Amino acid sequence: MSEATDTLPAVDENKLIAERREKLAALREQGIAFPNDFKVDSFVGDLHEEFADKDKYTAEVVETAQRRVKVAGRIVLKRVQGKVSFAQLQDMTGRIQLFIHQGTLGEAAYEAFKGWDMGDIVGAEGVLMRTKTGELSVRVDVLRLLTKSLRPLPDKHHGMADVEQRYRQRYVDLIVTEEARRTFMLRSRIIGYMRQWLEAPSRRFMEVETPMMHVIPGGATAKPFVTHHNALDLDLYLRVAPELYLKRLVVGGFDRVYEINRNFRNEGVSTRHNPEFTMLELYQAYATYNEIMDLTESVIRDTAQHVLGTTQLEWDGARIDVGPAFRRWTMEDAVLEHNPEISREELRDRAAMAAHAKRLGIHVKDGYGWGKLLLEIFEKTVEHTLIQPTFIIQHPVEVSPLARENDTDKGITDRFELFVGGKEIANGFSELNDPEDQAARFKAQVEAKDAGDDEAMHFDADYIRALEVGLPPTGGLGIGIDRLVMLLTGSSSIRDVLLFPYMRPEA
Protein backbone atom coordinates (compact mmCIF):
# COMPACT_ATOMS: atom_id res chain seq x y z
CA MET A 1 0.00 0.00 0.00
CA SER A 2 1.29 3.49 -0.84
CA GLU A 3 1.73 5.87 2.04
CA ALA A 4 0.87 8.97 -0.01
CA THR A 5 -0.70 11.36 2.47
CA ASP A 6 -1.87 13.65 -0.33
CA THR A 7 -3.95 10.84 -1.85
CA LEU A 8 -4.84 8.40 0.92
CA PRO A 9 -8.27 8.62 2.52
CA ALA A 10 -8.09 9.66 6.17
CA VAL A 11 -9.12 6.18 7.31
CA ASP A 12 -6.16 4.60 5.47
CA GLU A 13 -3.74 7.17 6.82
CA ASN A 14 -5.06 6.61 10.32
CA LYS A 15 -4.51 2.86 9.86
CA LEU A 16 -0.88 3.45 8.85
CA ILE A 17 -0.33 5.72 11.84
CA ALA A 18 -1.85 3.08 14.14
CA GLU A 19 0.51 0.44 12.70
CA ARG A 20 3.50 2.70 13.32
CA ARG A 21 2.37 3.34 16.88
CA GLU A 22 2.29 -0.40 17.44
CA LYS A 23 5.90 -0.62 16.23
CA LEU A 24 6.86 2.20 18.59
CA ALA A 25 5.15 0.43 21.48
CA ALA A 26 7.25 -2.67 20.74
CA LEU A 27 10.41 -0.56 20.79
CA ARG A 28 9.40 0.90 24.14
CA GLU A 29 8.92 -2.58 25.55
CA GLN A 30 12.45 -3.46 24.42
CA GLY A 31 13.77 -0.25 25.98
CA ILE A 32 15.29 0.97 22.71
CA ALA A 33 12.89 3.75 21.69
CA PHE A 34 14.43 7.17 20.93
CA PRO A 35 18.11 6.55 21.76
CA ASN A 36 20.34 9.61 21.98
CA ASP A 37 23.89 8.26 21.87
CA PHE A 38 24.66 7.98 18.14
CA LYS A 39 27.49 10.29 17.04
CA VAL A 40 27.82 11.47 13.43
CA ASP A 41 31.27 12.00 11.92
CA SER A 42 30.34 12.77 8.30
CA PHE A 43 27.82 14.72 6.24
CA VAL A 44 26.78 12.97 3.05
CA GLY A 45 27.18 16.05 0.87
CA ASP A 46 30.80 16.34 1.94
CA LEU A 47 31.39 12.68 1.08
CA HIS A 48 29.92 13.11 -2.40
CA GLU A 49 32.07 16.20 -2.95
CA GLU A 50 35.23 14.46 -1.75
CA PHE A 51 34.68 11.41 -3.98
CA ALA A 52 33.08 13.20 -6.93
CA ASP A 53 35.88 12.33 -9.38
CA LYS A 54 34.88 8.81 -10.51
CA ASP A 55 37.98 8.42 -12.66
CA LYS A 56 40.21 9.04 -9.65
CA TYR A 57 38.03 7.33 -7.07
CA THR A 58 37.10 4.16 -8.89
CA ALA A 59 35.29 1.31 -7.19
CA GLU A 60 38.63 -0.40 -6.56
CA VAL A 61 40.24 2.74 -5.10
CA VAL A 62 37.29 3.38 -2.79
CA GLU A 63 37.25 -0.26 -1.71
CA THR A 64 40.97 -0.24 -0.95
CA ALA A 65 40.71 2.99 1.07
CA GLN A 66 38.37 1.32 3.60
CA ARG A 67 37.00 4.73 4.59
CA ARG A 68 34.74 4.19 7.60
CA VAL A 69 31.95 6.71 8.22
CA LYS A 70 29.07 7.35 10.60
CA VAL A 71 26.10 9.08 9.00
CA ALA A 72 22.57 9.77 10.18
CA GLY A 73 19.37 10.96 8.58
CA ARG A 74 15.92 10.08 7.38
CA ILE A 75 15.03 7.06 5.23
CA VAL A 76 13.49 8.53 2.08
CA LEU A 77 13.72 5.45 -0.17
CA LYS A 78 13.82 1.77 0.71
CA ARG A 79 14.08 -1.39 -1.37
CA VAL A 80 14.27 -4.90 0.13
CA GLN A 81 15.49 -7.76 -2.13
CA GLY A 82 15.87 -10.97 -0.15
CA LYS A 83 19.09 -10.83 1.82
CA VAL A 84 20.24 -7.56 0.19
CA SER A 85 18.49 -4.22 0.69
CA PHE A 86 19.07 -0.64 -0.39
CA ALA A 87 17.96 2.58 1.29
CA GLN A 88 18.46 6.28 0.65
CA LEU A 89 19.48 8.25 3.74
CA GLN A 90 18.93 12.02 3.64
CA ASP A 91 20.66 14.52 5.92
CA MET A 92 20.81 18.31 5.63
CA THR A 93 23.44 18.15 2.88
CA GLY A 94 21.97 15.52 0.57
CA ARG A 95 21.34 11.81 0.12
CA ILE A 96 23.52 8.72 0.14
CA GLN A 97 22.71 5.10 -0.57
CA LEU A 98 22.95 2.49 2.16
CA PHE A 99 23.95 -1.00 0.98
CA ILE A 100 22.57 -3.41 3.56
CA HIS A 101 23.48 -7.11 3.46
CA GLN A 102 22.08 -9.59 5.93
CA GLY A 103 25.43 -11.33 6.27
CA THR A 104 27.25 -8.09 7.10
CA LEU A 105 24.61 -6.52 9.33
CA GLY A 106 23.48 -9.67 11.13
CA GLU A 107 20.19 -11.54 10.81
CA ALA A 108 18.39 -9.93 13.79
CA ALA A 109 19.33 -6.36 12.82
CA TYR A 110 18.44 -7.07 9.18
CA GLU A 111 15.00 -8.38 10.11
CA ALA A 112 14.41 -5.30 12.27
CA PHE A 113 15.39 -3.03 9.37
CA LYS A 114 12.88 -4.72 7.06
CA GLY A 115 10.10 -3.56 9.41
CA TRP A 116 11.20 0.07 9.48
CA ASP A 117 9.26 2.70 7.56
CA MET A 118 9.90 5.55 5.18
CA GLY A 119 10.56 8.65 7.25
CA ASP A 120 12.26 6.83 10.11
CA ILE A 121 15.50 8.47 11.26
CA VAL A 122 18.47 6.11 11.42
CA GLY A 123 22.16 6.07 12.19
CA ALA A 124 24.41 4.02 9.92
CA GLU A 125 28.05 2.97 10.25
CA GLY A 126 30.14 1.28 7.63
CA VAL A 127 32.75 1.50 4.90
CA LEU A 128 32.34 3.56 1.74
CA MET A 129 31.96 1.66 -1.52
CA ARG A 130 31.00 2.37 -5.10
CA THR A 131 28.34 0.18 -6.72
CA LYS A 132 28.46 -1.29 -10.22
CA THR A 133 26.47 1.71 -11.45
CA GLY A 134 29.07 4.06 -9.91
CA GLU A 135 26.96 5.27 -7.00
CA LEU A 136 28.83 6.15 -3.81
CA SER A 137 27.30 4.08 -0.99
CA VAL A 138 27.87 2.97 2.58
CA ARG A 139 28.29 -0.78 3.13
CA VAL A 140 26.46 -0.85 6.46
CA ASP A 141 27.59 -3.02 9.34
CA VAL A 142 25.84 -1.09 12.13
CA LEU A 143 22.31 0.29 11.68
CA ARG A 144 20.20 1.81 14.43
CA LEU A 145 16.70 3.26 14.53
CA LEU A 146 17.04 6.63 16.24
CA THR A 147 13.55 8.12 15.80
CA LYS A 148 10.38 6.26 14.86
CA SER A 149 8.29 8.36 12.46
CA LEU A 150 4.60 7.99 13.26
CA ARG A 151 3.21 9.81 10.22
CA PRO A 152 3.76 8.62 6.63
CA LEU A 153 5.52 10.92 4.19
CA PRO A 154 3.86 12.01 0.92
CA ASP A 155 4.32 9.77 -2.09
CA LYS A 156 7.85 10.13 -3.49
CA HIS A 157 6.56 10.55 -7.05
CA HIS A 158 4.09 13.36 -6.33
CA GLY A 159 5.50 15.15 -3.30
CA MET A 160 3.14 17.62 -1.65
CA ALA A 161 0.66 18.53 -4.36
CA ASP A 162 -1.31 20.86 -2.07
CA VAL A 163 0.61 24.17 -2.01
CA GLU A 164 -1.12 25.38 1.13
CA GLN A 165 -0.17 22.14 2.89
CA ARG A 166 3.46 22.77 1.91
CA TYR A 167 3.37 26.12 3.70
CA ARG A 168 1.53 24.79 6.76
CA GLN A 169 3.74 21.71 7.10
CA ARG A 170 7.08 23.14 6.03
CA TYR A 171 8.80 20.44 8.07
CA VAL A 172 7.40 17.85 5.64
CA ASP A 173 7.95 20.05 2.58
CA LEU A 174 11.66 20.31 3.41
CA ILE A 175 11.93 16.53 3.58
CA VAL A 176 10.27 15.75 0.27
CA THR A 177 10.80 18.86 -1.90
CA GLU A 178 14.35 19.34 -3.14
CA GLU A 179 13.58 22.80 -4.54
CA ALA A 180 12.33 24.01 -1.15
CA ARG A 181 15.54 22.83 0.55
CA ARG A 182 17.63 24.53 -2.15
CA THR A 183 15.71 27.80 -1.79
CA PHE A 184 16.24 28.05 1.96
CA MET A 185 19.87 27.02 1.78
CA LEU A 186 20.36 29.78 -0.81
CA ARG A 187 18.53 32.24 1.43
CA SER A 188 20.96 31.50 4.25
CA ARG A 189 23.95 31.92 1.92
CA ILE A 190 22.57 35.18 0.50
CA ILE A 191 22.17 36.76 3.93
CA GLY A 192 25.52 35.43 5.13
CA TYR A 193 27.34 36.84 2.10
CA MET A 194 25.65 40.24 2.44
CA ARG A 195 26.92 40.44 6.01
CA GLN A 196 30.47 39.63 4.86
CA TRP A 197 30.18 42.17 2.04
CA LEU A 198 29.10 44.98 4.34
CA GLU A 199 31.68 44.20 7.01
CA ALA A 200 34.62 44.01 4.57
CA PRO A 201 37.45 46.35 5.66
CA SER A 202 36.82 48.62 2.67
CA ARG A 203 33.21 49.24 3.79
CA ARG A 204 33.40 48.84 7.56
CA PHE A 205 29.71 48.56 8.40
CA MET A 206 28.89 47.37 11.90
CA GLU A 207 25.91 45.11 12.62
CA VAL A 208 23.67 46.29 15.47
CA GLU A 209 20.35 45.37 17.04
CA THR A 210 17.63 47.88 17.82
CA PRO A 211 14.29 47.52 19.67
CA MET A 212 11.44 45.61 18.08
CA MET A 213 8.83 47.10 20.42
CA HIS A 214 8.43 50.86 20.08
CA VAL A 215 6.62 53.39 22.19
CA ILE A 216 6.09 55.42 19.00
CA PRO A 217 5.92 53.63 15.61
CA GLY A 218 8.14 55.30 13.06
CA GLY A 219 10.58 54.92 10.18
CA ALA A 220 7.95 54.13 7.55
CA THR A 221 4.45 55.10 6.53
CA ALA A 222 2.70 51.88 7.52
CA LYS A 223 -0.01 50.63 9.86
CA PRO A 224 1.58 49.02 12.95
CA PHE A 225 0.61 46.07 15.13
CA VAL A 226 -0.27 47.05 18.71
CA THR A 227 0.68 45.06 21.80
CA HIS A 228 0.57 45.78 25.52
CA HIS A 229 3.17 45.67 28.27
CA ASN A 230 1.34 44.49 31.39
CA ALA A 231 3.86 45.52 34.05
CA LEU A 232 4.13 49.08 32.70
CA ASP A 233 0.47 49.18 31.60
CA LEU A 234 1.67 50.62 28.33
CA ASP A 235 0.65 50.08 24.72
CA LEU A 236 3.59 49.33 22.45
CA TYR A 237 3.97 48.92 18.70
CA LEU A 238 5.83 46.18 16.85
CA ARG A 239 8.31 48.06 14.72
CA VAL A 240 7.46 48.95 11.15
CA ALA A 241 11.12 49.89 10.53
CA PRO A 242 14.35 50.29 12.57
CA GLU A 243 15.23 53.55 10.79
CA LEU A 244 14.90 56.12 13.55
CA TYR A 245 16.89 54.03 16.05
CA LEU A 246 19.65 53.34 13.53
CA LYS A 247 19.99 57.04 12.77
CA ARG A 248 20.20 57.74 16.51
CA LEU A 249 23.30 55.51 16.44
CA VAL A 250 24.80 57.60 13.63
CA VAL A 251 24.18 60.64 15.82
CA GLY A 252 26.07 58.75 18.54
CA GLY A 253 29.13 58.37 16.32
CA PHE A 254 28.64 54.94 14.74
CA ASP A 255 29.04 56.22 11.20
CA ARG A 256 28.21 52.98 9.37
CA VAL A 257 25.60 50.68 10.87
CA TYR A 258 23.27 48.02 9.55
CA GLU A 259 20.62 45.65 10.85
CA ILE A 260 19.06 42.53 9.34
CA ASN A 261 15.90 41.75 11.23
CA ARG A 262 12.13 41.50 11.18
CA ASN A 263 9.65 44.31 10.60
CA PHE A 264 5.90 44.07 11.19
CA ARG A 265 3.18 45.87 9.24
CA ASN A 266 -0.52 45.38 9.81
CA GLU A 267 -1.39 45.35 6.14
CA GLY A 268 -2.60 42.97 3.42
CA VAL A 269 -1.29 39.49 2.62
CA SER A 270 -0.36 38.67 -0.98
CA THR A 271 2.29 36.99 -3.10
CA ARG A 272 4.50 40.02 -2.29
CA HIS A 273 3.46 40.81 1.28
CA ASN A 274 3.65 39.02 4.62
CA PRO A 275 2.74 40.72 7.94
CA GLU A 276 6.29 40.12 9.18
CA PHE A 277 9.21 40.36 6.80
CA THR A 278 12.99 40.68 6.81
CA MET A 279 14.80 43.89 5.93
CA LEU A 280 18.41 44.92 5.59
CA GLU A 281 18.59 48.54 6.67
CA LEU A 282 21.85 50.51 6.73
CA TYR A 283 23.09 54.07 7.23
CA GLN A 284 26.34 55.60 6.07
CA ALA A 285 27.51 58.99 7.29
CA TYR A 286 28.90 61.45 4.75
CA ALA A 287 27.19 59.69 1.84
CA THR A 288 24.47 60.93 -0.53
CA TYR A 289 21.73 58.92 -2.13
CA ASN A 290 23.90 58.62 -5.23
CA GLU A 291 26.56 56.71 -3.31
CA ILE A 292 23.86 54.60 -1.65
CA MET A 293 22.50 53.72 -5.11
CA ASP A 294 26.00 52.64 -6.11
CA LEU A 295 26.23 50.50 -2.96
CA THR A 296 22.79 48.95 -3.57
CA GLU A 297 23.66 48.04 -7.14
CA SER A 298 27.00 46.54 -6.11
CA VAL A 299 25.75 44.42 -3.22
CA ILE A 300 22.97 42.88 -5.34
CA ARG A 301 25.29 42.21 -8.29
CA ASP A 302 28.07 40.77 -6.13
CA THR A 303 25.66 38.61 -4.11
CA ALA A 304 24.16 37.11 -7.27
CA GLN A 305 27.61 36.40 -8.70
CA HIS A 306 28.96 34.91 -5.47
CA VAL A 307 25.96 32.78 -4.50
CA LEU A 308 24.63 31.79 -7.93
CA GLY A 309 27.74 32.18 -10.10
CA THR A 310 25.84 34.42 -12.54
CA THR A 311 24.11 37.80 -12.78
CA GLN A 312 21.56 36.51 -15.30
CA LEU A 313 18.33 35.54 -13.61
CA GLU A 314 14.84 34.39 -14.53
CA TRP A 315 11.88 35.61 -12.51
CA ASP A 316 8.20 35.13 -13.34
CA GLY A 317 9.05 34.29 -16.92
CA ALA A 318 11.27 37.35 -17.47
CA ARG A 319 15.02 37.24 -18.11
CA ILE A 320 16.71 39.76 -15.84
CA ASP A 321 20.38 40.74 -15.74
CA VAL A 322 21.73 42.50 -12.65
CA GLY A 323 25.19 42.73 -14.25
CA PRO A 324 24.90 45.95 -16.31
CA ALA A 325 24.50 49.37 -14.70
CA PHE A 326 20.97 49.89 -13.35
CA ARG A 327 18.83 52.52 -15.05
CA ARG A 328 18.19 55.75 -13.10
CA TRP A 329 14.91 57.46 -14.00
CA THR A 330 13.01 60.28 -12.31
CA MET A 331 9.48 59.53 -11.18
CA GLU A 332 8.11 62.47 -13.14
CA ASP A 333 9.80 61.38 -16.39
CA ALA A 334 8.58 57.81 -15.92
CA VAL A 335 4.98 58.98 -15.39
CA LEU A 336 5.13 61.26 -18.43
CA GLU A 337 6.46 58.51 -20.68
CA HIS A 338 3.72 56.07 -19.67
CA ASN A 339 0.96 58.69 -19.57
CA PRO A 340 1.13 60.90 -22.69
CA GLU A 341 -2.20 62.48 -21.66
CA ILE A 342 -0.37 64.25 -18.82
CA SER A 343 1.73 67.32 -19.60
CA ARG A 344 4.80 68.32 -17.63
CA GLU A 345 3.06 71.52 -16.55
CA GLU A 346 0.30 69.44 -14.90
CA LEU A 347 2.63 67.26 -12.80
CA ARG A 348 2.61 69.65 -9.83
CA ASP A 349 -0.93 70.95 -10.33
CA ARG A 350 -3.07 69.26 -7.69
CA ALA A 351 -6.38 69.73 -9.51
CA ALA A 352 -5.02 68.45 -12.84
CA MET A 353 -3.37 65.41 -11.23
CA ALA A 354 -6.57 64.61 -9.31
CA ALA A 355 -8.51 64.63 -12.57
CA HIS A 356 -5.98 62.32 -14.23
CA ALA A 357 -6.01 59.99 -11.21
CA LYS A 358 -9.81 59.73 -11.28
CA ARG A 359 -9.68 59.04 -15.04
CA LEU A 360 -7.33 56.13 -14.25
CA GLY A 361 -9.69 54.73 -11.64
CA ILE A 362 -7.61 55.82 -8.64
CA HIS A 363 -9.51 56.73 -5.48
CA VAL A 364 -8.56 60.31 -4.59
CA LYS A 365 -8.78 61.41 -0.97
CA ASP A 366 -9.20 65.05 0.02
CA GLY A 367 -5.83 65.11 1.76
CA TYR A 368 -3.85 64.03 -1.30
CA GLY A 369 -1.51 66.69 -2.69
CA TRP A 370 0.11 66.60 -6.11
CA GLY A 371 2.99 64.54 -4.74
CA LYS A 372 0.76 61.74 -3.40
CA LEU A 373 -1.22 61.77 -6.67
CA LEU A 374 2.00 61.50 -8.68
CA LEU A 375 2.97 58.44 -6.65
CA GLU A 376 -0.49 56.87 -7.07
CA ILE A 377 -0.35 57.33 -10.85
CA PHE A 378 3.20 55.94 -10.93
CA GLU A 379 2.15 52.84 -9.00
CA LYS A 380 -0.88 52.33 -11.25
CA THR A 381 0.75 52.84 -14.65
CA VAL A 382 4.53 52.45 -14.39
CA GLU A 383 5.66 50.18 -11.56
CA HIS A 384 4.61 46.87 -13.14
CA THR A 385 6.56 47.69 -16.34
CA LEU A 386 9.94 48.01 -14.61
CA ILE A 387 11.31 44.53 -15.33
CA GLN A 388 15.05 45.25 -15.66
CA PRO A 389 16.70 46.85 -12.58
CA THR A 390 15.60 50.49 -12.44
CA PHE A 391 16.14 53.17 -9.81
CA ILE A 392 13.15 55.53 -9.69
CA ILE A 393 14.59 58.73 -8.22
CA GLN A 394 13.40 62.13 -7.00
CA HIS A 395 10.22 61.32 -5.09
CA PRO A 396 7.92 64.09 -3.83
CA VAL A 397 8.43 65.46 -0.33
CA GLU A 398 4.80 64.67 0.48
CA VAL A 399 5.43 60.91 0.32
CA SER A 400 9.00 61.01 1.70
CA PRO A 401 8.77 62.41 5.24
CA LEU A 402 12.29 61.33 6.26
CA ALA A 403 14.19 62.18 3.05
CA ARG A 404 16.25 65.30 2.34
CA GLU A 405 14.67 67.85 0.03
CA ASN A 406 16.60 68.51 -3.17
CA ASP A 407 18.71 71.69 -3.04
CA THR A 408 17.45 73.08 -6.36
CA ASP A 409 14.06 71.43 -6.94
CA LYS A 410 11.70 72.21 -4.08
CA GLY A 411 8.98 69.67 -3.40
CA ILE A 412 11.27 66.81 -4.55
CA THR A 413 13.59 64.70 -2.39
CA ASP A 414 16.93 62.96 -2.98
CA ARG A 415 15.30 59.55 -2.78
CA PHE A 416 15.26 56.36 -4.84
CA GLU A 417 13.36 53.12 -5.01
CA LEU A 418 14.77 50.11 -6.86
CA PHE A 419 12.37 48.06 -8.96
CA VAL A 420 13.12 44.67 -10.53
CA GLY A 421 10.57 42.42 -12.19
CA GLY A 422 7.88 45.03 -11.55
CA LYS A 423 8.42 44.82 -7.78
CA GLU A 424 10.04 47.21 -5.30
CA ILE A 425 13.26 45.69 -3.95
CA ALA A 426 14.91 48.60 -2.14
CA ASN A 427 14.32 52.14 -0.90
CA GLY A 428 16.92 54.74 0.05
CA PHE A 429 17.65 58.42 0.29
CA SER A 430 19.81 61.20 1.54
CA GLU A 431 18.58 61.51 5.10
CA LEU A 432 16.85 64.61 6.37
CA ASN A 433 19.12 65.91 9.13
CA ASP A 434 17.56 69.37 9.64
CA PRO A 435 15.65 69.03 12.95
CA GLU A 436 13.33 71.95 12.25
CA ASP A 437 12.37 70.66 8.81
CA GLN A 438 11.88 67.16 10.26
CA ALA A 439 9.67 68.51 13.04
CA ALA A 440 7.51 70.32 10.47
CA ARG A 441 7.15 67.13 8.42
CA PHE A 442 6.22 65.11 11.49
CA LYS A 443 3.51 67.70 12.22
CA ALA A 444 2.20 67.31 8.67
CA GLN A 445 2.10 63.54 9.20
CA VAL A 446 0.15 64.00 12.44
CA GLU A 447 -2.35 66.17 10.58
CA ALA A 448 -2.70 63.46 7.95
CA LYS A 449 -3.25 60.87 10.68
CA ASP A 450 -5.89 63.06 12.30
CA ALA A 451 -7.56 63.31 8.90
CA GLY A 452 -7.87 59.52 8.71
CA ASP A 453 -4.57 58.25 7.27
CA ASP A 454 -3.79 55.29 9.58
CA GLU A 455 -0.39 54.77 7.90
CA ALA A 456 0.88 58.28 8.63
CA MET A 457 3.69 58.73 11.17
CA HIS A 458 3.54 59.92 14.75
CA PHE A 459 5.52 62.86 16.09
CA ASP A 460 8.72 61.46 17.64
CA ALA A 461 10.03 64.16 19.97
CA ASP A 462 13.07 62.15 21.09
CA TYR A 463 14.16 61.65 17.48
CA ILE A 464 13.91 65.41 16.95
CA ARG A 465 16.07 65.85 20.07
CA ALA A 466 18.63 63.45 18.57
CA LEU A 467 18.70 65.50 15.36
CA GLU A 468 19.23 68.61 17.46
CA VAL A 469 22.36 66.98 18.88
CA GLY A 470 23.44 66.63 15.25
CA LEU A 471 23.12 63.97 12.56
CA PRO A 472 25.94 64.18 10.00
CA PRO A 473 25.02 64.17 6.30
CA THR A 474 23.90 60.55 5.87
CA GLY A 475 22.63 58.16 3.23
CA GLY A 476 20.25 55.36 4.14
CA LEU A 477 19.03 52.15 2.52
CA GLY A 478 16.45 49.44 3.08
CA ILE A 479 16.50 46.23 1.03
CA GLY A 480 13.61 43.78 1.27
CA ILE A 481 15.48 40.52 1.90
CA ASP A 482 12.44 38.36 1.14
CA ARG A 483 11.92 39.96 -2.27
CA LEU A 484 15.64 39.84 -3.04
CA VAL A 485 15.63 36.12 -2.27
CA MET A 486 12.56 35.74 -4.51
CA LEU A 487 14.54 37.39 -7.32
CA LEU A 488 17.69 35.32 -6.81
CA THR A 489 15.83 32.01 -6.50
CA GLY A 490 13.19 32.70 -9.15
CA SER A 491 10.36 32.30 -6.63
CA SER A 492 6.97 33.74 -7.61
CA SER A 493 5.48 34.03 -4.11
CA ILE A 494 6.92 35.44 -0.90
CA ARG A 495 5.59 32.33 0.84
CA ASP A 496 8.10 30.25 -1.10
CA VAL A 497 11.02 32.07 0.57
CA LEU A 498 9.62 32.25 4.13
CA LEU A 499 10.09 29.11 6.17
CA PHE A 500 6.88 29.74 8.07
CA PRO A 501 4.68 32.24 6.20
CA TYR A 502 1.59 33.68 7.81
CA MET A 503 -1.41 31.35 7.38
CA ARG A 504 -4.92 31.46 8.79
CA PRO A 505 -5.28 28.91 11.61
CA GLU A 506 -6.58 25.53 10.54
CA ALA A 507 -10.18 24.80 11.48
Secondary structure as UniProt FT lines:
FT   TURN            5..7
FT   HELIX           10..30
FT   HELIX           44..50
FT   TURN            54..56
FT   HELIX           59..65
FT   STRAND          68..81
FT   TURN            82..83
FT   STRAND          84..91
FT   TURN            92..93
FT   STRAND          94..101
FT   HELIX           102..105
FT   HELIX           107..114
FT   TURN            118..119
FT   STRAND          121..130
FT   TURN            132..133
FT   STRAND          136..147
FT   TURN            156..158
FT   HELIX           163..168
FT   HELIX           170..176
FT   HELIX           178..199
FT   TURN            201..203
FT   STRAND          206..207
FT   STRAND          213..214
FT   STRAND          226..229
FT   TURN            230..233
FT   STRAND          234..238
FT   HELIX           243..251
FT   TURN            252..253
FT   STRAND          256..264
FT   STRAND          276..285
FT   HELIX           289..308
FT   STRAND          312..315
FT   TURN            316..317
FT   STRAND          318..321
FT   STRAND          327..330
FT   HELIX           331..338
FT   TURN            340..341
FT   HELIX           344..346
FT   TURN            347..348
FT   HELIX           350..359
FT   TURN            360..361
FT   TURN            366..367
FT   HELIX           370..381
FT   HELIX           383..385
FT   STRAND          390..393
FT   HELIX           397..399
FT   TURN            401..402
FT   TURN            410..411
FT   STRAND          412..413
FT   STRAND          415..420
FT   TURN            421..422
FT   STRAND          423..431
FT   HELIX           435..450
FT   TURN            451..452
FT   TURN            454..455
FT   HELIX           461..470
FT   STRAND          474..480
FT   HELIX           481..489
FT   HELIX           494..496
//
